[in-house]
Structure formats: structure tokens, C-alpha cells
Amino acid sequence: MQITQFEISADKTQMDITITDAAAVSVLRLWKDFDYQDFSLAKDLSAKLTGSATESIAITLDDIGEVVFDGVYYLQAEDTDEVSIDVTAELTRYKECILDKIITANLGNKCLTENNTDILNAHSTLFSLAYAIELNFVNETIKLLSMLQIYCSDECKSCGGYNNIDDYSIRVFNDPDIVIGGGDIV
């Protein structure tokens, strides 16, 4: 038995899962972010199993009680002989955080001469997180995610607070005459 596909769909409405050699799979669990292996916090998705040799399962946001996919997800399938684990993620929040900090650090600076090691480290951490997820390195994924969560939160006092950006129109070069998203350039 093996999880051969575990990914968030392109339209971000569901997780697509494929498990091969799956006829004997009896347990399917999902965790998010730092909850991995805390069985009291696992979402039990075993009811989605059909007993087919190849399981093709769609997990919706409603199935897991989420509004949007955000963060790292761990899937574990079990039969009587083996356990298969896979990891997937939606990292837009962290990408947006780093982009915001890059823009903020360089506003008004015509030459990118600012040496901002915090941003460089965060960017490297984000890439490392993506590699850890791709390679199913669960322990490394958890450590790297923890680092990014601190950097992209108010806990990181040296790197400034962070909230998700909802309105880009107020951020463009601090110029009130430039509006993004349908406004006119005055």
C-alpha cells in the first residue's frame, strides 16, 4: 500500500488522494501543522475508504472543518501490515509574508543595496520547507514550519509584525495616486 497522490487541487477546493494496493486499508487520518501524531487531534477520514484496490478520494474543506486550505497537512493510511505517510501544503501565507517584508524593506530604495539577512534566511527556510515536504521529511517539516510561523507573526519582534494583506491598493510605493485593481493612475 502506498499513497501515490496527496495534493491540494489547483482551484484549492479539495485535497486529491490516491492510494494504490489499498484493498486492506482500514484507517485514514489527517493532521495539520504541528498536530502530527497527536491522535486526539487527527481527522478520521476512514469513512471515505471504499475497499477498492486503488482508492481515489477527494477531501473537501467541509470534510475537515476548514474555510481555506492553509498550512501543512499530513496524511496517514494504515492496513494490517504497513503504514504510508505523505505530506502536502498550501504555503501562500508564508510566501506573502516574505514578499511583504521584501517590499517593505526596499520601499524608496532605488538600488537593492539593503542587506537584510532576516529576509534571506526566511526565504531560504521557505524553500527548505518545500523540499522537506516534497521528500516527506516530517520532523524537518515541523521544525521549518515553526521557524516560518514565528517569523511571519507578531512573535518575531525584530522582524516586525505581520498580517495577511487584504488590500494591495494602499501599499503601492506609498503613493496615494496609484491604485491596483481597477483604479486609474492619476
Phi and psi restraints in degrees (value plus and minus 20) as a CYANA .aco file:
   2 GLN   PHI    -173.5  -133.5
   2 GLN   PSI     117.2   157.2
   3 ILE   PHI     -99.4   -59.4
   3 ILE   PSI      93.1   133.1
   4 THR   PHI    -121.0   -81.0
   4 THR   PSI     -35.7     4.3
   5 GLN   PHI    -165.0  -125.0
   5 GLN   PSI     110.7   150.7
   6 PHE   PHI    -173.6  -133.6
   6 PHE   PSI      78.6   118.6
   7 GLU   PHI    -170.3  -130.3
   7 GLU   PSI     136.5   176.5
   8 ILE   PHI    -104.3   -64.3
   8 ILE   PSI     112.1   152.1
   9 SER   PHI     -81.0   -41.0
   9 SER   PSI     138.0   178.0
  10 ALA   PHI     -78.1   -38.1
  10 ALA   PSI     -55.4   -15.4
  11 ASP   PHI    -106.9   -66.9
  11 ASP   PSI     -17.4    22.6
  12 LYS   PHI      38.2    78.2
  12 LYS   PSI      15.5    55.5
  13 THR   PHI    -124.7   -84.7
  13 THR   PSI     -34.4     5.6
  14 GLN   PHI    -179.5  -139.5
  14 GLN   PSI     144.9   184.9
  15 MET   PHI    -121.6   -81.6
  15 MET   PSI     112.4   152.4
  16 ASP   PHI    -123.3   -83.3
  16 ASP   PSI     106.9   146.9
  17 ILE   PHI    -147.3  -107.3
  17 ILE   PSI     114.8   154.8
  18 THR   PHI    -150.0  -110.0
  18 THR   PSI     110.2   150.2
  19 ILE   PHI    -144.8  -104.8
  19 ILE   PSI     103.6   143.6
  20 THR   PHI    -117.3   -77.3
  20 THR   PSI     138.9   178.9
  21 ASP   PHI      30.9    70.9
  21 ASP   PSI      29.8    69.8
  22 ALA   PHI    -126.6   -86.6
  22 ALA   PSI     -12.8    27.2
  23 ALA   PHI     -76.2   -36.2
  23 ALA   PSI     -52.1   -12.1
  24 ALA   PHI    -116.7   -76.7
  24 ALA   PSI     -18.1    21.9
  25 VAL   PHI     -85.6   -45.6
  25 VAL   PSI     106.8   146.8
  26 SER   PHI    -140.5  -100.5
  26 SER   PSI     -33.6     6.4
  27 VAL   PHI    -152.1  -112.1
  27 VAL   PSI     112.7   152.7
  28 LEU   PHI    -156.2  -116.2
  28 LEU   PSI      97.3   137.3
  29 ARG   PHI    -144.9  -104.9
  29 ARG   PSI     130.8   170.8
  30 LEU   PHI    -151.2  -111.2
  30 LEU   PSI     114.5   154.5
  31 TRP   PHI    -143.7  -103.7
  31 TRP   PSI     143.0   183.0
  32 LYS   PHI    -148.8  -108.8
  32 LYS   PSI     121.3   161.3
  33 ASP   PHI      31.1    71.1
  33 ASP   PSI    -125.2   -85.2
  34 PHE   PHI    -120.5   -80.5
  34 PHE   PSI     -14.6    25.4
  35 ASP   PHI    -104.9   -64.9
  35 ASP   PSI     -24.4    15.6
  36 TYR   PHI     -73.1   -33.1
  36 TYR   PSI     111.0   151.0
  37 GLN   PHI      54.1    94.1
  37 GLN   PSI     -15.2    24.8
  38 ASP   PHI    -111.0   -71.0
  38 ASP   PSI      76.6   116.6
  39 PHE   PHI     -85.4   -45.4
  39 PHE   PSI     -41.5    -1.5
  40 SER   PHI     -92.3   -52.3
  40 SER   PSI     -39.1     0.9
  41 LEU   PHI    -124.5   -84.5
  41 LEU   PSI     -21.8    18.2
  42 ALA   PHI     -90.5   -50.5
  42 ALA   PSI     123.6   163.6
  43 LYS   PHI    -108.5   -68.5
  43 LYS   PSI      99.4   139.4
  44 ASP   PHI    -105.0   -65.0
  44 ASP   PSI      92.5   132.5
  45 LEU   PHI    -128.1   -88.1
  45 LEU   PSI      -2.6    37.4
  46 SER   PHI     -78.7   -38.7
  46 SER   PSI     -47.8    -7.8
  47 ALA   PHI     -85.1   -45.1
  47 ALA   PSI     -38.4     1.6
  48 LYS   PHI     -98.4   -58.4
  48 LYS   PSI     -34.2     5.8
  49 LEU   PHI     -94.0   -54.0
  49 LEU   PSI     119.2   159.2
  50 THR   PHI    -132.1   -92.1
  50 THR   PSI     -30.4     9.6
  51 GLY   PHI      67.0   107.0
  51 GLY   PSI     -12.8    27.2
  52 SER   PHI     -93.0   -53.0
  52 SER   PSI     137.1   177.1
  53 ALA   PHI     -84.4   -44.4
  53 ALA   PSI     -55.4   -15.4
  54 THR   PHI    -143.4  -103.4
  54 THR   PSI      98.3   138.3
  55 GLU   PHI    -112.7   -72.7
  55 GLU   PSI     107.5   147.5
  56 SER   PHI    -140.0  -100.0
  56 SER   PSI      91.1   131.1
  57 ILE   PHI    -144.6  -104.6
  57 ILE   PSI     119.1   159.1
  58 ALA   PHI    -133.2   -93.2
  58 ALA   PSI     106.9   146.9
  59 ILE   PHI    -130.5   -90.5
  59 ILE   PSI      97.4   137.4
  60 THR   PHI    -109.3   -69.3
  60 THR   PSI     148.6   188.6
  61 LEU   PHI     -79.8   -39.8
  61 LEU   PSI     -59.7   -19.7
  62 ASP   PHI     -82.2   -42.2
  62 ASP   PSI     -56.5   -16.5
  63 ASP   PHI     -79.5   -39.5
  63 ASP   PSI     -50.9   -10.9
  64 ILE   PHI    -133.9   -93.9
  64 ILE   PSI     -12.4    27.6
  65 GLY   PHI      48.1    88.1
  65 GLY   PSI      16.9    56.9
  66 GLU   PHI    -135.9   -95.9
  66 GLU   PSI     136.7   176.7
  67 VAL   PHI    -111.3   -71.3
  67 VAL   PSI     -59.0   -19.0
  68 VAL   PHI    -162.2  -122.2
  68 VAL   PSI     137.1   177.1
  69 PHE   PHI     -99.6   -59.6
  69 PHE   PSI     105.9   145.9
  70 ASP   PHI    -176.6  -136.6
  70 ASP   PSI      96.9   136.9
  71 GLY   PHI      93.9   133.9
  71 GLY   PSI    -180.5  -140.5
  72 VAL   PHI    -128.5   -88.5
  72 VAL   PSI     116.4   156.4
  73 TYR   PHI    -142.5  -102.5
  73 TYR   PSI     118.5   158.5
  74 TYR   PHI    -138.3   -98.3
  74 TYR   PSI     109.0   149.0
  75 LEU   PHI    -136.2   -96.2
  75 LEU   PSI     114.6   154.6
  76 GLN   PHI    -150.3  -110.3
  76 GLN   PSI     104.0   144.0
  77 ALA   PHI    -132.0   -92.0
  77 ALA   PSI     118.3   158.3
  78 GLU   PHI    -152.7  -112.7
  78 GLU   PSI     120.2   160.2
  79 ASP   PHI    -145.6  -105.6
  79 ASP   PSI    -190.1  -150.1
  80 THR   PHI     -89.2   -49.2
  80 THR   PSI     -41.3    -1.3
  81 ASP   PHI    -127.4   -87.4
  81 ASP   PSI     -46.5    -6.5
  82 GLU   PHI    -171.6  -131.6
  82 GLU   PSI     148.2   188.2
  83 VAL   PHI    -148.3  -108.3
  83 VAL   PSI     115.3   155.3
  84 SER   PHI    -139.0   -99.0
  84 SER   PSI     115.4   155.4
  85 ILE   PHI    -146.7  -106.7
  85 ILE   PSI     119.9   159.9
  86 ASP   PHI    -162.4  -122.4
  86 ASP   PSI     138.7   178.7
  87 VAL   PHI    -150.9  -110.9
  87 VAL   PSI     120.4   160.4
  88 THR   PHI    -162.3  -122.3
  88 THR   PSI     147.9   187.9
  89 ALA   PHI    -176.4  -136.4
  89 ALA   PSI     136.6   176.6
  90 GLU   PHI    -140.9  -100.9
  90 GLU   PSI      86.5   126.5
  91 LEU   PHI    -126.3   -86.3
  91 LEU   PSI      -2.5    37.5
  92 THR   PHI     -75.7   -35.7
  92 THR   PSI     -59.2   -19.2
  93 ARG   PHI     -76.9   -36.9
  93 ARG   PSI     -63.1   -23.1
  94 TYR   PHI     -95.8   -55.8
  94 TYR   PSI     -55.1   -15.1
  95 LYS   PHI     -83.1   -43.1
  95 LYS   PSI     -64.0   -24.0
  96 GLU   PHI     -84.2   -44.2
  96 GLU   PSI     -60.4   -20.4
  97 CYS   PHI     -78.8   -38.8
  97 CYS   PSI     -69.3   -29.3
  98 ILE   PHI     -87.1   -47.1
  98 ILE   PSI     -61.5   -21.5
  99 LEU   PHI     -79.1   -39.1
  99 LEU   PSI     -65.0   -25.0
 100 ASP   PHI     -79.9   -39.9
 100 ASP   PSI     -63.7   -23.7
 101 LYS   PHI     -89.1   -49.1
 101 LYS   PSI     -55.2   -15.2
 102 ILE   PHI     -84.0   -44.0
 102 ILE   PSI     -66.8   -26.8
 103 ILE   PHI     -83.7   -43.7
 103 ILE   PSI     -66.2   -26.2
 104 THR   PHI     -81.3   -41.3
 104 THR   PSI     -61.1   -21.1
 105 ALA   PHI     -89.0   -49.0
 105 ALA   PSI     -44.2    -4.2
 106 ASN   PHI    -133.3   -93.3
 106 ASN   PSI     -13.8    26.2
 107 LEU   PHI     -80.3   -40.3
 107 LEU   PSI     111.7   151.7
 108 GLY   PHI      58.1    98.1
 108 GLY   PSI     -19.7    20.3
 109 ASN   PHI    -123.7   -83.7
 109 ASN   PSI      87.3   127.3
 110 LYS   PHI     -88.3   -48.3
 110 LYS   PSI     -50.3   -10.3
 111 CYS   PHI    -132.8   -92.8
 111 CYS   PSI     115.6   155.6
 112 LEU   PHI     -99.9   -59.9
 112 LEU   PSI      48.2    88.2
 113 THR   PHI    -115.6   -75.6
 113 THR   PSI     -32.0     8.0
 114 GLU   PHI     -85.3   -45.3
 114 GLU   PSI     107.1   147.1
 115 ASN   PHI    -119.3   -79.3
 115 ASN   PSI      77.2   117.2
 116 ASN   PHI    -128.7   -88.7
 116 ASN   PSI      72.5   112.5
 117 THR   PHI     -87.0   -47.0
 117 THR   PSI     -49.2    -9.2
 118 ASP   PHI     -79.7   -39.7
 118 ASP   PSI     -66.4   -26.4
 119 ILE   PHI     -87.3   -47.3
 119 ILE   PSI     -62.9   -22.9
 120 LEU   PHI     -80.0   -40.0
 120 LEU   PSI     -63.5   -23.5
 121 ASN   PHI     -85.1   -45.1
 121 ASN   PSI     -61.7   -21.7
 122 ALA   PHI     -84.8   -44.8
 122 ALA   PSI     -61.7   -21.7
 123 HIS   PHI     -83.0   -43.0
 123 HIS   PSI     -63.6   -23.6
 124 SER   PHI     -83.8   -43.8
 124 SER   PSI     -58.1   -18.1
 125 THR   PHI     -84.8   -44.8
 125 THR   PSI     -60.7   -20.7
 126 LEU   PHI     -81.7   -41.7
 126 LEU   PSI     -65.0   -25.0
 127 PHE   PHI     -83.7   -43.7
 127 PHE   PSI     -60.4   -20.4
 128 SER   PHI     -83.5   -43.5
 128 SER   PSI     -58.4   -18.4
 129 LEU   PHI     -81.4   -41.4
 129 LEU   PSI     -64.9   -24.9
 130 ALA   PHI     -80.2   -40.2
 130 ALA   PSI     -60.7   -20.7
 131 TYR   PHI     -85.1   -45.1
 131 TYR   PSI     -64.4   -24.4
 132 ALA   PHI     -80.5   -40.5
 132 ALA   PSI     -60.4   -20.4
 133 ILE   PHI     -85.8   -45.8
 133 ILE   PSI     -66.3   -26.3
 134 GLU   PHI     -78.1   -38.1
 134 GLU   PSI     -56.6   -16.6
 135 LEU   PHI    -112.3   -72.3
 135 LEU   PSI     -17.5    22.5
 136 ASN   PHI      38.7    78.7
 136 ASN   PSI      17.0    57.0
 137 PHE   PHI    -108.7   -68.7
 137 PHE   PSI      70.5   110.5
 138 VAL   PHI     -84.2   -44.2
 138 VAL   PSI     -68.0   -28.0
 139 ASN   PHI     -81.7   -41.7
 139 ASN   PSI     -62.5   -22.5
 140 GLU   PHI     -86.6   -46.6
 140 GLU   PSI     -58.1   -18.1
 141 THR   PHI     -78.6   -38.6
 141 THR   PSI     -66.5   -26.5
 142 ILE   PHI     -84.1   -44.1
 142 ILE   PSI     -62.9   -22.9
 143 LYS   PHI     -84.2   -44.2
 143 LYS   PSI     -66.8   -26.8
 144 LEU   PHI     -86.9   -46.9
 144 LEU   PSI     -59.4   -19.4
 145 LEU   PHI     -81.4   -41.4
 145 LEU   PSI     -60.7   -20.7
 146 SER   PHI     -80.7   -40.7
 146 SER   PSI     -62.1   -22.1
 147 MET   PHI     -83.0   -43.0
 147 MET   PSI     -64.5   -24.5
 148 LEU   PHI     -88.1   -48.1
 148 LEU   PSI     -56.7   -16.7
 149 GLN   PHI     -83.9   -43.9
 149 GLN   PSI     -57.4   -17.4
 150 ILE   PHI     -88.5   -48.5
 150 ILE   PSI     -65.6   -25.6
 151 TYR   PHI     -81.8   -41.8
 151 TYR   PSI     -58.4   -18.4
 152 CYS   PHI    -117.9   -77.9
 152 CYS   PSI      16.9    56.9
 153 SER   PHI    -161.2  -121.2
 153 SER   PSI     157.6   197.6
 154 ASP   PHI     -95.3   -55.3
 154 ASP   PSI     -28.7    11.3
 155 GLU   PHI     -88.9   -48.9
 155 GLU   PSI     -46.4    -6.4
 156 CYS   PHI    -106.6   -66.6
 156 CYS   PSI      65.2   105.2
 157 LYS   PHI     -86.1   -46.1
 157 LYS   PSI     -52.5   -12.5
 158 SER   PHI     -96.2   -56.2
 158 SER   PSI     -37.5     2.5
 159 CYS   PHI    -130.1   -90.1
 159 CYS   PSI     -11.2    28.8
 160 GLY   PHI      64.1   104.1
 160 GLY   PSI     136.5   176.5
 161 GLY   PHI     -93.5   -53.5
 161 GLY   PSI     144.1   184.1
 162 TYR   PHI    -167.1  -127.1
 162 TYR   PSI     111.6   151.6
 163 ASN   PHI    -152.7  -112.7
 163 ASN   PSI     129.0   169.0
 164 ASN   PHI     -78.8   -38.8
 164 ASN   PSI     120.6   160.6
 165 ILE   PHI    -103.2   -63.2
 165 ILE   PSI     106.9   146.9
 166 ASP   PHI    -126.8   -86.8
 166 ASP   PSI     -46.6    -6.6
 167 ASP   PHI    -152.9  -112.9
 167 ASP   PSI      80.3   120.3
 168 TYR   PHI     -93.2   -53.2
 168 TYR   PSI     -37.3     2.7
 169 SER   PHI     -82.7   -42.7
 169 SER   PSI     -45.2    -5.2
 170 ILE   PHI    -109.3   -69.3
 170 ILE   PSI     -21.6    18.4
 171 ARG   PHI    -129.1   -89.1
 171 ARG   PSI     -31.3     8.7
 172 VAL   PHI     -91.6   -51.6
 172 VAL   PSI      84.3   124.3
 173 PHE   PHI      32.2    72.2
 173 PHE   PSI       1.0    41.0
 174 ASN   PHI      32.5    72.5
 174 ASN   PSI       9.3    49.3
 175 ASP   PHI    -125.1   -85.1
 175 ASP   PSI      91.5   131.5
 176 PRO   PHI     -86.8   -46.8
 176 PRO   PSI     -34.4     5.6
 177 ASP   PHI    -106.2   -66.2
 177 ASP   PSI     -29.3    10.7
 178 ILE   PHI    -127.0   -87.0
 178 ILE   PSI     103.3   143.3
 179 VAL   PHI    -146.5  -106.5
 179 VAL   PSI     114.6   154.6
 180 ILE   PHI    -118.6   -78.6
 180 ILE   PSI     125.1   165.1
 181 GLY   PHI      69.6   109.6
 181 GLY   PSI      29.3    69.3
 182 GLY   PHI      85.3   125.3
 182 GLY   PSI     -32.2     7.8
 183 GLY   PHI    -100.1   -60.1
 183 GLY   PSI     145.4   185.4
 184 ASP   PHI    -117.0   -77.0
 184 ASP   PSI     129.3   169.3
 185 ILE   PHI    -104.9   -64.9
 185 ILE   PSI     103.0   143.0
